[in-house]
Amino acid sequence: MTIDIPKEFDTTSPKSTLSKTDGSSAFRTAKGKALDAKNKERESLPDGKNDKTLSADSGNTDQLLALKFDRLGRIATLPSCETSMGRMLEVHKALWLPSGICSMLVTNNYCPRAALMTGLFGAYGIVWVIKSNVYPDLNFYNSQQSRIRSQCNGLVPMWVDYLAKFAFVGVYFLYPVLSVTNTAELDPIVIIISSLFFCIGGFFHWAGDAQRYFQLKFKPGCLITDGFYAHVRHPSYLGEILMWISLTLLAGPMNILSWFPVLWLVMITIFMGVPTKEKSLSRYGDEFIQWKESVPMLWPRLFVAN
């Protein structure tokens, strides 16, 4: 396999950075990344193919791919018949503001509930896109699980896999629809609580992601136990849950459908994401055990002993 490593990811450079996250979002060196990718691709090569080329099969067509990474550490070169969850999610989030505006236009509903939902829902999508191009979650771009491509030996085309995954995260589009169809007057208390939850949640979510990205970039190979991670083990998950509770309150908490996005988020974070990440972090041994025993998973502790 040919690996073309940009200068900023070259481990021979005194200013080398890191470019890949595993399940625990730990950065690896460019050399380690190249070896990981090579090993994973070697395991998937059919008999008769050597591991000096990265084969991208689409039907009966073999494409040779030189694996390259952009300045943020994302895989920049994928076969034309493949993309990543990260790229798909950027499109998904970019549609959040338009979906809110369209919901208001179609129903001719411009009440405070619908307007506030459109603003907050749209802002989340915009910030996600910006964040993904400043300090991305590399697991959405580089992991094998994040690949969107043809399935079943080409019987299922890539666009079907794309639409299936797009629809899988489409539960969030319930929020603007529910807000414009809710004709009840919006209680000022709900405005206050939902605004507080959204802002506090956004702080934990975006700032927690930023700390993880940059700390692992400039201080790789270490378990993060300071900053946000001295107070709560999964600050980003905590932030997301608070933000979706905020939008559920706006949509109308008495409508069971408004809780579907929260339940879906809890499923993929607490019951899927947390066990996967902590299993990976367990490689830090006693340091991880001590950190796990002293730091809550989602409910932050206010005071930390020196």
Residue pairs with C-beta under 8 A, 6 or more apart in sequence:
1 37
1 38
1 41
1 51
1 52
1 53
1 54
1 67
2 52
2 53
2 54
2 64
2 66
2 67
3 34
3 37
3 38
3 66
3 67
4 66
4 67
4 68
5 30
5 34
5 68
5 69
6 68
6 69
6 70
6 71
7 13
8 15
8 16
8 17
8 71
9 16
9 17
9 18
9 19
9 30
9 33
9 69
9 73
10 16
10 30
11 29
11 30
11 31
16 29
16 30
17 73
17 217
17 218
18 27
18 28
18 29
18 30
18 33
18 73
18 216
18 217
18 220
19 27
19 28
19 29
19 30
19 33
19 69
19 73
19 138
19 142
20 27
20 28
20 32
20 33
20 36
20 73
20 138
20 142
21 27
21 28
21 137
21 138
21 139
21 142
21 143
21 216
22 28
22 139
22 143
22 280
23 139
23 143
23 276
23 277
23 279
23 280
24 277
24 278
24 280
24 281
25 137
25 138
25 139
25 212
25 216
25 277
26 216
26 220
26 221
26 280
26 281
27 73
27 138
27 216
27 217
27 220
28 36
28 220
29 220
30 69
33 69
33 142
34 67
37 54
37 67
38 51
40 144
41 51
41 54
41 55
42 51
45 51
45 55
49 55
53 64
54 64
54 65
54 66
54 67
55 62
55 63
55 64
55 65
56 62
56 63
56 64
56 65
56 78
56 79
56 81
56 82
57 63
57 154
58 79
58 80
58 81
58 150
58 154
58 158
59 150
59 154
63 79
63 80
65 77
65 78
65 79
66 77
67 75
67 77
68 75
68 76
68 77
69 75
69 76
70 76
72 133
72 134
72 135
72 136
72 138
73 136
73 138
73 142
73 217
74 84
74 86
74 136
74 138
74 141
74 142
75 84
75 141
75 142
78 84
78 147
79 149
81 149
81 150
81 158
82 147
82 148
82 149
82 158
83 147
83 148
83 149
83 158
83 162
84 140
84 141
84 142
84 146
84 147
84 148
85 140
85 141
85 145
85 146
85 147
85 148
85 165
86 132
86 136
86 137
86 140
86 141
86 146
87 141
88 148
88 162
88 165
88 166
89 128
89 132
89 140
89 169
90 128
90 129
90 132
90 133
91 166
92 125
92 166
92 169
92 170
93 124
93 125
93 126
93 128
93 129
94 125
94 126
94 129
95 125
96 121
96 122
96 124
96 125
96 126
96 172
96 173
96 176
97 118
97 121
97 122
97 123
97 125
97 126
98 122
99 121
99 173
99 176
100 114
100 117
100 118
100 119
100 121
100 122
100 176
101 118
101 122
103 109
103 114
103 118
103 176
103 177
103 179
103 180
104 110
104 114
104 115
104 118
104 176
104 180
106 180
107 114
107 180
107 181
109 180
109 181
111 186
112 186
112 191
113 179
113 182
113 186
113 250
114 176
114 179
114 180
116 186
116 191
116 194
116 250
117 175
117 176
117 179
117 180
117 247
117 250
117 251
118 176
118 179
120 194
120 198
120 246
120 247
120 250
121 172
121 175
121 176
121 247
124 202
124 243
127 202
127 206
131 206
131 209
131 210
132 140
135 209
135 210
135 213
135 214
136 213
137 209
137 213
139 146
140 146
148 158
148 161
148 162
148 165
149 158
149 161
150 156
150 157
150 158
150 161
151 160
151 161
171 260
171 261
171 264
172 261
174 251
174 257
174 258
174 260
174 261
175 247
175 248
175 250
175 251
175 258
175 261
178 251
178 252
178 255
178 257
178 258
179 250
179 251
179 252
182 251
182 252
182 255
184 252
186 250
190 249
190 250
193 246
193 249
194 246
194 247
194 249
194 250
195 246
196 246
197 242
197 243
197 245
197 246
197 249
198 242
198 243
198 246
198 247
200 239
200 242
201 238
201 239
201 240
201 241
201 242
201 243
201 245
201 246
202 239
202 243
203 239
204 228
204 232
204 235
204 236
204 238
204 239
204 242
204 300
205 235
205 236
205 238
205 239
205 240
205 243
206 239
207 228
207 235
208 228
208 229
208 235
208 236
208 238
208 239
209 236
211 224
211 227
211 228
211 229
211 235
212 224
212 229
212 236
215 224
215 227
216 224
223 281
223 284
223 287
223 288
223 291
225 287
225 291
225 295
228 235
229 235
229 291
229 295
230 295
230 304
231 295
231 300
231 301
231 302
231 304
232 238
232 295
232 296
232 297
232 298
232 299
232 300
232 301
233 278
233 291
233 292
233 295
233 296
233 297
233 298
234 269
234 273
234 274
234 277
234 297
234 298
235 300
237 269
237 270
237 273
237 274
237 298
238 298
238 299
238 300
240 265
240 269
241 262
241 265
241 266
241 269
241 298
244 261
244 262
244 265
245 262
247 261
248 258
248 259
248 261
248 262
251 258
252 258
253 259
270 298
274 297
278 288
278 292
281 288
282 288
282 289
295 301
